[in-house]
Amino acid sequence: MGTHDPHGFPGRLIVVEGIDGSGKSTQLSLLQTFLVSEGYDVSFTEWNSSPVVKNTTKRGKKKNLFSPTTFSLIHATDFADRHERSILPPLQAGLIVLADRYAYTAFARDSARGCDRDWLRNLYAFATRPDLALYFKVDIDTAVARITGGRIQLKFHEAGMDLGLSSDPITSFRIFQSRVLEEYGRVAEEFGLTVLDGARSVVEQQREMRRLVRPILKGLRRTLAPRAPAASVPAAGARREPEVSAP
């Protein structure tokens, strides 16, 4: 994946990144609702969702069978399948592809688990360069408050429990995700990710997100007339619109 090379497809690729609890998924969902209301065809894809490795990933996580390198290769396989099936076709068809996590997630998480940075970048060299990559940056305290406020317990790998950092999930989460934050800082600088303050209100973040997205939509087709009012910001917690398949 080149640092500045455009992809040349008629569609647009918009990516959101951030540690767990950064609010990126909420913002992407709101953006999708907005773009659909504006008449654009939108396709959505998310990390670790390929049916090719879904069962393998589930079994491996449940029994904690993966080393950091194996974990990385499994996710790279997932990404390669989604890239071929869910990212390239809609881009070639002129759709807007919204990706909840991209190769940058691997660069941050896998490096935090000890994988070599250069090896990781080579592993994802095939990845299409996004038109816009947004990094929602939050401090670790904000992330912990958001995650623990909405769940009974943290997920094992999300908290980095496989690394033996601490027997306490929250302590382990803090240590592991702090490492991920540090790696995201490197990635954002290297690949030119646009950094947004994830601690601001949902409405403020969405307004800035739309402002950043508008320039890359120039010349992109619309299949429907915009629905009024187009400029309003949907309420927090709005449901994600269904994916629009490529024609």
N, C-alpha and C positions, 0 to 999 in steps of 0.2 A: 504494500500500500504506500504509494508515493506521498510525500509530505504536501505537495501543492498541485499534483496532477489532476485536472478535471476529468470526469468520467465520459463525457460526450454523449450520454443517452438523453432522449427527449424528456424523461421524467426528472424528478428531484428526490434526493435522499437527505432526510433530516434525522439526525441522531441525538438522543439524550443520554447523558452519562452522570454518574454520581454514586456515592456509597449508599448502602441501604439506609432508608430514612431521610434521604435528601429531598424527596418530594418530586423527583423527576417524572415518575409515572403519572402522577396527578396532572402535572403540567402538559404532558404529551396527550393525555386523554382530553383535556380541555382544548388543546390545539386541534386535535382531530375533529371534535365537535364543531369548532369554528370553521375549519377548512371545508368540511362537508356542507355547512350552511352557506358557504361562499360559492358552492357549485363545483368544487374540485373533486376529482376521483382520488380516493385515498386508500392505501393499503397499509396494514399494520403488521409488524413482526416484533417478536421479543426473544430475549436471550433464553437459551436452553429449552427450546420448544420443538425441536425436530423429532418426528416420530422414529427416525432411524436409530437414535441412541437413547430414546426416552426410557425404555425398560432397563437397559444396561445401566444408565445413570441412576435410576431409582434403586436398583438392587445394590449397586456399588456404594451409594451413599448410606443406605440402610445398614449395611454390614461394615462400613468404613474400610473398604478394600482399596481405595485409591491412594497412590502416592501423589505428591504435587505434580509430577510430570505426567502421570497417567490421567489425573484430573484435567490437566491442561489439554492433553490430546483428545480427550472425550469432548470437551467443550469446543475445540477446534473442528472436530468432525461435525458436531451439531451446527456450528456456524457455517461450515462449508456447504452443508446440505441446504440450510435456509438461504444462503447466498445464491445458490443455483436455482432453487425452487420458488422462493418467496421475495427475493430482492431484485435480481436481474430481470425476470419477466415483466413485472409491473414498471420498472424503470424504462425498459425498452418500449413499453406500450404507452408511455407518457404520463404515468400516474405519479402521485406524491407518495413516497414510501417513508413511513414513520417507524423508526427503529428504537425500541426501548432496550438500550444497551447495544454495543457494537464491539468491534475488535479491541477498542480501548479498554473495555472491561477486563479482557484477558491480560492486557499489558499491565493493568493496575493490580488486579487480584493475584494473578499467577506470579508476578514479580514479588508481591508481598509474601507469597508462599515459598519463595526461594528459587523460582525458575529464572534462567538467564534472560536478560532483557533483549539482547540481540537475537537469541534463538526464537523468542516469542514474536518479534517483529518479522523475522523470516517466515515463521509458521503462517502468519496472516498476510503475507505479501500479495496474495491474490485478491484481497478485499477491495471493493470499489470505494474510491474516495468520496466521502459525503459532501454534499453541497453546503451543509451547515451542521456542525457538531457542537452541541451545547453541554457544558459541564455545570451542574448545579452543585455548588460548593457550600457545605455546611460544616460547622464544628462538630466534634464528636459528641458533645453534651446534647446538642439539638437532635442529632441522629438517634441517640439512645432514648431520649424522651419520646420521640415520635414512634419508635419501634415498640418500646415497652408499653406505651400508652394504649396501643391498639391490639395487643396480643397477650396470651397467657404465658408463652415462653418463646425464646429465640430459637431459630433453626440452628441445627448443629454446625453445618458448614458456614452459614452466614456469620456465626460467632467465631469461626476459626477454631472450633473445638478439636478438629482433627490434627491441629499442630501442637497440642499439649501446652498451650500458653498459660492456661489456668483452669482449675476445676469448676470455677464459677462462670456461668455463661455470659453474664454482663461484663465481668472483668475481661474475659477472653475477647468479647466483642469489641470492647474499647481498645485493647491492644492490637488486635488484627485489623480492625477498620481504621485505626490511626496509621498503620503501615500502608493500607490501601490509599488513604488520603495523601500520604507523602508521595506515593507512586503516581497518583492522579496529577499532582503538581508537575511532575516531570513530563507526563504524557501531554498535558494541556499546553505546556511550553513547546514541546517538540513538534506536535502536530497542529498547533494553532487552534485549539479548542476555545470557543467563546465562553468565558466564565461568568456565570450568573450567581447572585447572592441568594442561595437557597433558604436563608433565614427570613427573608422578607415575606410579606403577606402573599397569599395565593393570587390575589387580584393584581398586585404589583408585578409579580413574576410573569403572569400571563400577558400583561400588557407589553412588557419588554420582549417577551418571546415572540409575540405577533409582530412587533416592530422589526425584529431581526429577520423574521421569515419573509415578510412582504417583498423585499428586493429580489429574492431568488425565485419568486413566483411570476415575475415579469415574463410575458410571452407564453405562459403555460395555459393550455386549453381548459375551458370549463364546459362541463356537459349539462349543467343546470344553471339557471339564473340565480344570483344570490338571494337568500331569504332575509328579509328585513326583520329586526335591525341587525345589520352585519357587524357593527362595531362593539356590541355589548360583550361583556366578559361573562361566561357562564358561571353559575354558582359553584363553589367548591364542592367536590364530591359528585359532580355530574357523571353519569354513566358513559362509558366509551361507546361510540357509534360502532355498528357492525362493519367489518372489513368489506371494502368494495373490491371485488375481484377484477383482474385485468380482463378487458374485452377480448 
